[in-house]
Amino acid sequence: MRGKTTMDPYLNPFAPGAGSRPPELAGRDPILKDAKVSCGRALKGRSARSIMLVGLRGTGKTVLLNEIGKIAESEGLLVSKLEAPEGEALPRLIYPELRKTMRSFSSVAAAKQLAARGLRGLRNFASIFNIEIAGVEISVDPEPGLADSGDLQHDLPALFEMVGRAAQAAGKGWILLIDEVQYLSEADLSALIVAMHRMSQEGLPILMVGAGLPQVARLAGEAKSYAERLFLYPDVGALEPEAAAQAIQKPIEEEGASIAADALEAVVQRTEGYPFFLQEWASSAWDIAEGPEISLNDVNLSYAETLASLDAGFFRVRIDRLTKSEVQFVKTMAELGEGPYAMADIAGAMGRTQQSLGPTRAKIISKGMIYSTDHGYLDFTVPLFADFMQRYAERAGA
């Protein structure tokens, strides 16, 4: 029986869900400060860097993306958010957001004519890229020569410029948030970078904040060489011990409970500071503890439950996307110990040539499970995945 209402599960402050904001957003202040400065500078027509958040799964990139959206809105920017699913073309993803933004600016007298022209260009864009449309654009006549070339690297910058001009006239700005950037095609990513480069050159109040796996910085650089100078690339990684401890301790204390020093240290060390794992374990420990203090024993007792929850959800959904040959590939990686892993070592352990494993490697990378850390080296995009694979192999009787 639970001894204190402070440990009531209804009061559990932790949020171990995909993209759920933790009760204490610890250790991310520098990133949020940079985002706020960029928003402020963009609105003043000053040079402002867009941002590309890069990091492994479960490090809180989506949470940061949402938080930046709130900051941008408070600063006076209209906010659009997209998630790039595998295989979806950018024109279809971005069209509804461009339409919504232009319609919003069309209600401001000073920006009405510019927004109307933008909507005409958007009508062309929809027609050229075979996007089904409904509503106000049906009655809008197209404007020849505006966003109708069929070349996304030409048409997207033209539309962004119309949004930027309308935003400027309205005394506003626009920020585009894109999650899972690594799933955009090279052509789509290149068009986005070209568009943002144009906005930077013209001093228009438009920013982009993307979030994706570690390979995003390389993909952006390969798409356009100047992408390195166009974006900030903050690494969204594991929290430093002090920030990780704060992320656990502060929410507990705000609910009138506490956590023993040795219990707190155990969670911080064994999760290696990864935000999603911190939330998962702290949540389990809260539910097990009688309170008013979470003890080391509570933390130890909840560890098995935490692992089971992670294995059944966070880790399992990744492995279920792989074919048998792909599972064997990542299983071999895990058996080699801690990454990064040399492709030569993986091939050697599998009794295969590197060339023959190339297609398998490429498919697993495209599924967002592994990434290239350097020439000839790979690592998992999911923290502590090697440990999971060992448990997975044991349960499978391998």
matplotlib code that plots the C-alpha trace (Angstrom):
import matplotlib.pyplot as plt

x = [0.0, 1.3, 2.4, 2.3, 0.1, 3.2, 4.0, 0.5, 0.8, -1.6, 1.0, 3.9, 5.7, 7.7, 6.8, 8.5, 6.7, 7.9, 8.2, 6.7, 8.1, 9.9, 8.8, 12.3, 14.0, 17.5, 20.8, 19.4, 19.5, 22.3, 20.3, 17.1, 19.0, 20.5, 17.0, 15.6, 18.4, 17.9, 14.1, 14.8, 17.4, 15.2, 12.4, 14.7, 15.9, 19.4, 21.4, 20.1, 21.3, 18.8, 19.4, 19.7, 19.4, 21.3, 21.4, 20.6, 17.1, 15.6, 17.7, 14.9, 15.2, 11.5, 10.9, 13.4, 11.8, 8.4, 10.0, 11.6, 8.2, 6.8, 9.7, 9.2, 5.5, 6.1, 8.6, 6.1, 6.8, 4.1, 5.1, 4.7, 5.8, 6.3, 7.5, 9.3, 8.1, 10.1, 9.4, 7.1, 7.9, 8.5, 6.0, 3.1, 4.3, 4.9, 2.0, -0.6, 1.7, 2.5, -1.2, -2.1, 0.8, -0.1, -3.8, -2.8, -0.8, -3.6, -5.8, -3.2, -3.9, -0.3, 0.5, -2.7, -1.5, 1.8, 0.0, -2.6, 0.3, 1.8, -1.4, -1.5, 2.0, 1.0, -1.8, 0.8, 3.0, 0.1, -0.7, 2.9, 3.6, 0.2, -1.0, -4.8, -6.2, -9.4, -10.9, -9.8, -7.2, -9.9, -11.0, -7.5, -6.2, -2.6, 0.1, 2.4, 6.0, 5.7, 6.6, 5.6, 8.9, 8.6, 12.1, 11.8, 15.1, 13.6, 10.0, 10.4, 12.7, 10.2, 7.4, 9.5, 10.3, 6.7, 6.0, 9.0, 7.9, 4.4, 5.7, 8.0, 5.1, 3.0, 5.7, 5.9, 8.1, 7.8, 9.6, 9.5, 10.1, 11.0, 11.4, 13.2, 15.1, 17.2, 14.2, 14.0, 15.4, 18.6, 16.8, 14.2, 16.8, 18.8, 15.8, 15.1, 18.7, 18.6, 15.4, 16.9, 20.0, 17.9, 16.1, 19.4, 20.7, 17.5, 17.3, 13.7, 12.2, 12.1, 14.0, 14.1, 14.8, 15.3, 15.9, 17.4, 19.9, 23.6, 24.0, 21.9, 24.9, 26.7, 23.6, 23.1, 26.7, 26.5, 23.3, 24.9, 28.4, 27.3, 24.9, 27.7, 27.7, 23.9, 22.9, 24.0, 24.4, 24.0, 24.6, 21.6, 23.2, 23.2, 22.9, 25.9, 25.6, 24.6, 21.8, 20.7, 20.4, 18.4, 16.0, 15.1, 15.4, 13.6, 10.3, 10.3, 10.8, 8.2, 5.7, 6.7, 8.8, 12.5, 15.1, 18.1, 21.5, 22.7, 19.4, 19.8, 23.5, 22.5, 19.9, 22.2, 25.1, 23.2, 21.2, 24.4, 22.3, 20.1, 16.9, 14.3, 15.9, 16.0, 12.3, 11.4, 13.4, 12.4, 8.8, 9.0, 10.8, 8.1, 5.4, 7.2, 8.2, 6.0, 7.5, 8.0, 11.6, 12.6, 15.4, 18.2, 16.1, 13.2, 15.5, 17.0, 13.6, 12.2, 15.2, 13.8, 10.5, 12.2, 14.2, 11.1, 9.3, 12.2, 12.7, 9.0, 8.6, 11.5, 13.9, 11.5, 9.8, 13.3, 14.2, 10.8, 11.4, 14.4, 14.6, 16.3, 19.5, 19.4, 18.9, 21.9, 24.0, 23.1, 23.4, 26.9, 27.6, 26.4, 28.6, 31.7, 31.1, 30.9, 30.8, 31.7, 32.2, 34.6, 32.8, 35.8, 35.3, 31.5, 32.2, 34.9, 32.7, 29.9, 32.3, 31.3, 33.1, 32.4, 31.1, 28.6, 27.2, 26.9, 23.2, 22.2, 24.2, 22.5, 19.0, 19.6, 20.9, 17.8, 15.6, 17.4, 18.9, 22.6, 24.7, 28.2, 30.3, 33.4, 34.6, 34.3, 32.7, 29.2, 27.3, 23.7, 21.3, 19.7, 21.6, 22.5, 21.1, 24.1, 23.0, 19.4, 20.6, 22.4, 19.3, 17.3, 19.7, 19.5, 15.7, 15.8, 18.1, 20.9]
y = [0.0, 3.4, 5.4, 9.0, 10.7, 12.5, 9.3, 9.0, 7.9, 10.7, 13.2, 11.5, 14.4, 12.5, 12.3, 9.4, 9.8, 10.5, 14.3, 14.9, 17.9, 16.8, 18.7, 20.2, 21.1, 21.0, 21.6, 23.1, 26.8, 27.7, 26.2, 28.0, 31.3, 31.0, 30.3, 33.4, 35.6, 34.3, 35.1, 38.6, 39.4, 38.0, 40.3, 43.3, 42.4, 41.5, 38.4, 35.5, 31.9, 29.1, 26.0, 22.3, 20.2, 17.0, 14.0, 10.4, 9.1, 9.9, 13.0, 15.5, 17.1, 17.1, 18.7, 21.4, 21.9, 22.5, 24.8, 26.9, 27.1, 28.6, 31.1, 32.1, 32.7, 34.9, 36.9, 37.6, 34.9, 32.7, 29.0, 26.1, 22.6, 19.5, 16.0, 14.4, 10.8, 8.4, 8.7, 11.7, 14.6, 18.0, 19.9, 17.9, 18.4, 22.1, 23.2, 23.3, 25.3, 27.8, 28.2, 28.8, 31.3, 33.3, 33.4, 34.7, 37.5, 38.3, 39.5, 42.3, 45.4, 46.3, 42.7, 41.9, 42.5, 40.6, 37.7, 37.6, 37.3, 34.6, 32.6, 32.9, 31.6, 28.8, 27.9, 27.4, 25.4, 23.0, 22.5, 21.8, 19.4, 17.6, 18.7, 18.4, 21.7, 22.9, 26.1, 29.6, 28.7, 27.3, 30.8, 32.3, 32.7, 31.5, 34.0, 33.0, 32.9, 32.6, 29.2, 27.3, 26.0, 22.5, 22.9, 22.9, 24.7, 27.6, 27.5, 27.0, 30.1, 32.1, 31.1, 31.7, 35.2, 36.0, 34.8, 36.8, 40.0, 39.7, 39.0, 42.0, 44.2, 42.9, 43.4, 39.7, 36.8, 33.1, 30.1, 26.6, 23.7, 20.4, 17.1, 14.0, 16.0, 12.9, 11.5, 14.3, 13.5, 15.1, 17.2, 18.4, 19.2, 21.1, 23.1, 24.1, 25.2, 27.2, 28.9, 29.7, 31.0, 33.4, 34.6, 35.2, 37.2, 39.3, 39.9, 38.6, 37.5, 33.7, 31.1, 27.3, 25.0, 21.4, 18.3, 15.0, 12.2, 12.9, 12.4, 15.5, 17.9, 15.8, 15.5, 19.3, 19.9, 17.4, 19.0, 22.5, 23.4, 26.7, 24.9, 24.8, 28.6, 29.0, 26.9, 26.5, 22.7, 22.3, 18.7, 17.5, 14.8, 13.2, 15.7, 16.5, 14.9, 18.1, 18.8, 15.1, 15.2, 18.5, 17.0, 14.3, 16.0, 19.3, 17.8, 15.4, 18.1, 20.3, 17.6, 17.7, 14.5, 13.8, 11.4, 10.0, 11.1, 7.6, 6.8, 10.0, 9.1, 5.6, 6.8, 9.5, 7.1, 4.1, 6.1, 7.9, 11.1, 10.3, 12.3, 9.7, 7.0, 9.5, 10.1, 6.4, 5.3, 8.2, 7.6, 3.9, 4.7, 7.2, 4.6, 1.9, 4.1, 4.5, 7.9, 10.5, 9.8, 7.7, 5.4, 3.5, 0.3, 1.9, 2.8, -0.7, -2.4, -0.3, -1.0, -4.2, -2.6, 0.3, -2.0, -4.1, -0.9, 0.4, -3.0, -3.4, 0.1, 2.4, -0.3, -2.9, -0.5, 0.0, -3.7, -4.6, -2.5, -4.6, -7.7, -10.8, -10.0, -6.5, -7.8, -10.0, -7.0, -4.9, -7.9, -8.4, -4.7, -5.1, -8.2, -6.1, -4.1, -0.3, 1.8, 3.3, 0.1, -0.4, -1.7, -4.0, -5.5, -6.1, -7.8, -9.9, -11.0, -12.0, -13.8, -11.4, -8.8, -5.1, -4.7, -7.5, -5.9, -2.5, -2.8, -4.0, -1.2, 1.4, 0.0, 0.2, 3.7, 4.7, 3.3, 5.6, 2.8, 3.4, 6.2, 6.8, 8.5, 8.7, 7.0, 3.3, 3.5, 3.1, 3.5, 3.2, 6.1, 4.8, 5.2, 2.0, 0.0, -2.5, -3.5, -4.0, -6.2, -8.4, -8.8, -9.4, -12.1, -13.8, -13.9, -15.3, -18.1, -16.9]
z = [0.0, -0.9, 2.2, 0.8, -1.7, -3.0, -4.9, -6.3, -10.0, -10.9, -9.7, -11.5, -13.2, -15.7, -19.4, -21.2, -24.5, -28.0, -28.3, -24.8, -23.1, -19.8, -16.7, -16.5, -19.8, -18.4, -20.2, -23.4, -22.6, -25.1, -28.0, -27.0, -26.5, -30.0, -31.4, -29.7, -31.0, -34.5, -34.3, -33.0, -35.6, -38.5, -37.5, -37.5, -41.0, -39.7, -40.7, -38.8, -38.8, -39.2, -37.1, -37.7, -34.5, -34.8, -32.4, -31.7, -31.1, -27.7, -27.0, -27.1, -30.6, -31.2, -27.7, -28.6, -32.0, -30.3, -27.7, -30.4, -32.0, -28.8, -28.6, -32.2, -31.8, -28.7, -30.7, -33.5, -36.1, -37.6, -37.0, -39.4, -38.5, -40.7, -40.1, -43.1, -43.4, -45.5, -49.2, -49.1, -51.5, -50.0, -52.2, -50.8, -47.3, -47.4, -49.6, -46.8, -44.6, -47.3, -48.0, -44.4, -43.9, -47.0, -46.1, -42.7, -44.1, -46.6, -43.7, -42.9, -45.1, -45.6, -46.8, -48.7, -52.3, -51.7, -50.1, -52.9, -55.4, -53.3, -53.4, -57.2, -57.3, -54.9, -57.3, -60.0, -57.7, -56.8, -60.5, -61.5, -58.7, -58.9, -55.5, -54.9, -53.7, -52.3, -50.9, -51.6, -54.3, -56.6, -57.4, -57.6, -61.1, -61.6, -62.3, -65.2, -64.4, -60.7, -59.2, -62.3, -63.7, -62.2, -60.8, -57.0, -56.6, -58.6, -57.5, -53.7, -53.3, -55.3, -52.9, -49.8, -51.2, -51.5, -48.0, -46.8, -48.6, -47.1, -43.7, -43.9, -44.9, -42.1, -39.5, -38.8, -39.6, -40.5, -39.1, -40.7, -38.3, -39.9, -38.0, -39.3, -41.9, -42.8, -44.6, -47.2, -50.6, -51.6, -54.2, -51.6, -49.0, -51.7, -52.6, -49.0, -48.6, -51.7, -50.5, -47.1, -48.8, -50.8, -47.6, -46.0, -49.0, -49.2, -45.4, -45.2, -41.9, -42.6, -40.6, -40.7, -37.8, -38.7, -36.5, -37.6, -37.0, -36.9, -40.7, -41.4, -41.2, -43.8, -46.0, -45.9, -46.9, -49.7, -51.0, -51.0, -49.9, -48.4, -46.0, -43.4, -43.2, -43.5, -40.4, -36.8, -36.0, -32.3, -31.1, -29.0, -27.1, -23.6, -20.7, -18.6, -15.1, -13.4, -15.9, -15.9, -12.1, -12.3, -14.9, -12.3, -8.9, -9.6, -10.8, -7.9, -5.3, -7.0, -6.2, -2.5, -2.6, -2.8, -4.1, -2.2, -3.4, -4.2, -6.1, -8.2, -8.9, -10.0, -12.5, -14.0, -14.4, -15.8, -18.3, -19.4, -19.3, -22.2, -21.7, -22.8, -20.6, -17.7, -18.0, -18.4, -15.3, -13.1, -14.0, -13.1, -9.8, -8.8, -9.4, -7.3, -4.4, -1.3, -0.6, 0.4, -0.8, -3.7, -2.4, -4.1, -3.5, -5.3, -8.2, -8.3, -8.1, -11.0, -13.3, -14.7, -15.3, -17.1, -19.3, -20.2, -21.1, -23.3, -24.9, -25.8, -27.1, -27.8, -29.0, -30.4, -32.9, -34.4, -34.8, -36.1, -39.2, -40.2, -42.4, -41.2, -43.0, -41.6, -38.1, -38.5, -39.6, -36.5, -34.3, -35.5, -34.8, -31.2, -30.7, -31.5, -28.4, -28.2, -31.5, -33.8, -35.8, -38.7, -41.7, -42.3, -38.8, -39.4, -42.8, -41.2, -38.4, -40.9, -43.2, -46.0, -48.2, -47.5, -51.1, -50.7, -47.6, -49.2, -50.1, -46.6, -45.0, -47.3, -46.4, -42.7, -43.0, -45.0, -42.2, -39.7, -37.6, -38.2, -39.6, -41.0, -38.3, -40.6, -43.8, -43.3, -39.8, -38.6, -35.3, -34.1, -34.2, -31.0, -27.7, -25.8, -28.7, -28.6, -25.0, -26.3, -29.1, -26.7, -24.6, -27.8, -28.9, -25.5, -25.6, -29.1, -28.0, -30.2]

ax = plt.figure().add_subplot(projection="3d")
ax.plot(x, y, z, "-o")
ax.set_aspect("equal")
plt.show()
